[in-house]
């Protein structure tokens, strides 16, 4: 680690050296990590005022998925629509990417028209991502998700209402069958408003955070939108699909429900453990909706 770059000394061992080698002399390093378990993220500013982001992943799998996405698929979103990968180090599980203008859409208070436009552009960008590689027939990701369901049910047993465990098991079995009918395409894996970056000046949306990107059914990317901001604002779903350019098939609608059930039990367990009340509320709303009744 260079003695001439004191900002880099504030990083974990070896990360400071990677930052300095990639960016040069740093003037500022700001921790931008999410408050709960997740990858470590820093905003870096070099001596010329250029902003970039350094991310150290939690696991090798997250690192491999994000690097693969940047190298193979993300450029298809278009210039200025996503960060650009500048450097990656597998031994450190670290990457450096360019910065995009804008603010996290989840944290914004905007007009109804702007909110619809954000979701319309999200549809356009996710359609581009889904078409970034030829579709394949693999449903390995869906099988893996379904296989984890029983463990989530056991860990969340005391949190589930009567009949919900059976509902989740039914959706786990159904997901494996349904996704055999759906092509696998490049997916973001965590498409939600916390990963949408809205630049009010240019009226443009960008996508960030590709550590969960992998091949899977396109509808995988709609779960946290359908059972999140679209839940009580169906016009946002309409705006998204207008940007996406097509409606969902019957098989995709069925897969969306099954993905949502498995996401909900995982979220219920995680949110309770981490005292995230919003995540817990979303999980309960999702399970209530899938059970055919409104949430309390």
N, C-alpha and C positions, 0 to 999 in steps of 0.2 A: 504494500500500500504506500503510495507516494506521500512523503512528508510535505510536498508542495501542494497537496490537495487535502487540506484539513477537513473539508466537509465529508469526504469519503470515509474518514475515520469513525463517523457515527453509525456506519452500517455494520451488520454482522460480519464476522471474519470472512474474508475473500470476496464478499459482495462489493465492498468498497473498491477493491482493485478492478473488478469487472466493470463497475460503473465508470471509473476513471479511464480505463482502456477504451471503452466504447464512446463515451461522451466527451472526454477531455477534462479540462479543469472545471470543477463544479463551483457554482456560487451559492446554490441553495439546494437543499433536499428536504422535502416535506412528506411526512408519512400520510398516505392516502388509503391505508388499509381499512376494510370494513371492520366495525367494532367487535364482531364475533368471529369465530373460527373461519379462517379463509386464508388465501394466499396473501403474502406481504406485498404491498404496492407503495412505491415512492414516486413523487413528482420531482424531477430533477431539472434544474436550470443551469446551463453552462455559462461561461464567462461572457459569451456573446448574446445571452438572453434567450437562447433556444430552449424550449420546453420539450422534455421527453418523459416517458414513464418506465420505471424499472419494476419488474414483477418477479417475485420468487415464489414458485408454486409449492403447495403442500406436498404433492406426490409426483412421482415420475409420470404417472398416467395423465395427470392434469397438464404437465409440461409437454408431453408428447402430443396430446390432443391439440393444445393451443398452437404449438409450432407447426404441426401438420396443417392446421386450418389456415394459418398465415401463408404458408408456403404453397399450398395447393388451391385454396378456394376464395380467400377473403378479397383478393384483388378484383374479383368479379362484381363486387358491390359497387365499384366505381370510385374515381378519385375523390378524396375528401370524405368518403362515407365510412371509413374504418381506419384505425391506426395502421401503420406500416412497420413490419418487423425490421429492426436495425441489427440486432445481434441476439444470439441464443447460446447458452452454455448448459449442456445436459448434466454436467457434473455438479453444477450449482443449482440446477432446476430453475434457471433465471433467464429472463428475456428483457430486452429494451425495445420499446416501440415509440413511434412518434405520437405527439399529442394532437387531439382534434379540438377545434373551437366548440364552445357550447357548454351546457350544464345538464346534469342528470335529469331526465324527464320526470322521474318519480317525485323529485323534490320541487317541481315547478307549480306555480299557480298561474294557469293560462286560461284564455277564453275557451268556450266550448268549440269554436271553430278551429282554434289552434290545436286543441287536444285531438280532434278528429283528424286533422292534417298529420299530426305525429303518427297516429295509428295507420293512416293511409300510406305514409312513406315507409313505415315499418313493414307493411305488407309487400311493398315494392322491393325493399331490400332483402327480405327473407325469400321472396320468389327468386331473386337473383342468386342468393346463396344456394337454394335448393336445386338450381339448375347449373351449379358450378362444376358438376361432374356427371357423367352418364349414370342413370339409375342402375342399381344392382338388386339382386334378389335376397341378399342376406337379411335376416332378422335377429342376428346374434345379440344386438343391443337390447331388443325387446325381451328376448329370452332371459338375459341377465337381470333386467329390471324385475321381471315376473318372479325369478328365482329368489330375489331378496325379499319378496313380500312377506313370507312367513316369519322371517326374523323381525321385520318391522312390526308385524301383528303381535308377536310375543312381547316385544319391548314396550308396546303401547297398550297392552291388554287391559290395564286398569283405566285407561282413558277412553276406551271405545264403548259406545252404547250397544245394547243388545241387537244382534243382527248385523252390526257393521263389520265384524270380522268375517262373517260368511259372505257379505257383499264384496269385500276386498278380495277374498279368495276366488270368488266367481270371476271378478274382473281380471285377476292375474291369469287364470286359465284362458279366459276369452282373448286377452291381449296376444298371447302366443299364437292362437289360431287366426285372429284377424290380421295380424301383421305379416303373415305368410302371403296375404293377398296384396300387400302394399309394397311398392318399390322403396328401396333404401337410397337416400340422397344425403348430401352434406347438410347437417343441421347445426344450429347454434347451440342447443342444449340448455340454455338458460335465458330464453327470450322473454324478457319482462322489462318494465319501464326503468328499473335501476340500471339496465344495460343499454338504454336508449339515450343518446346524447343529442340534445336539441340546441341548435344554434339559431337564436332568434334573429340575429342580424341578417343571416343569409336564408332563413326559413328552411333550413336543411337538417335532416336527421342523420345521425351516424350510429353504428353498432360497435360496442366494445365487449371485451371479456369473452374469449373463445375457448376457455379451458375445459368446457364440457362439450365442445364440438365433436361430432362423430357422425358416421353414416347411420341413418335411421329413417323411419317414416317421417315425411314432412310435417305431419300433424303433431309430432313430438314438440314442435316449437310453439304450439298454440295453447298448451295446457295452462301455463301461468298467466296467460292473457284471458282465456275463456273463463277461468275460475278466479280471476283477479279483477282488473279494471273493466272487463266486459260484463261482469256479473250483473250489475245493475245499470249498465249503460250499453244496451245492445247496438246503439248507433255506432259505437266504436268498433264493434265486430264488422258491421256493414262497411265502415270506412276502410278497415284493414283488408277485407276481401276485395274491395274495389281496387286497392293498390296491388293486391296479390294477383288479381286478374282472373280468378275463377272461384267457384264455390267448392265446398268440400263434398266428397263422395259419401255415400252411405257407410262404406267401410271405414272411411276416415273419421266420420262422426262417431262411430262405435269405438274406434281405437282411441279417440280423444277422451271419451268417458272412462275407458279402462286405464289409460295413462293417468288420468286425474285421480282415480281411486287410489292408485299406488303412490302417487305424489302426495296425496292427502295424509295417508297413514305415516309416511316418512316425515312429513312436515309436522304432524301432530306430536310425534315422539321427539323430534329435534327441537321444536318450538317450546315444548314443556321443559325439556332439559336445560335449554338456554334462556328460559324466561322471556321468550319473544311472543308477546300476547297477540300481535297482529298475525303472525304465522299460525298460531293456534286457532284464532278466529277464522282465518281463511280455510284451514283444514276442516273445521267443523261445518262451515258453510258448504264446502265442496261435498262432504259426505252426506249432508242433509239434502242437497240438491240431487245427488245420485240416488238417494233413497226415495226420491219422488215427493219430497216435502220441502217447504221453505225452511231456512235456518231460523233459529229463535231470534 
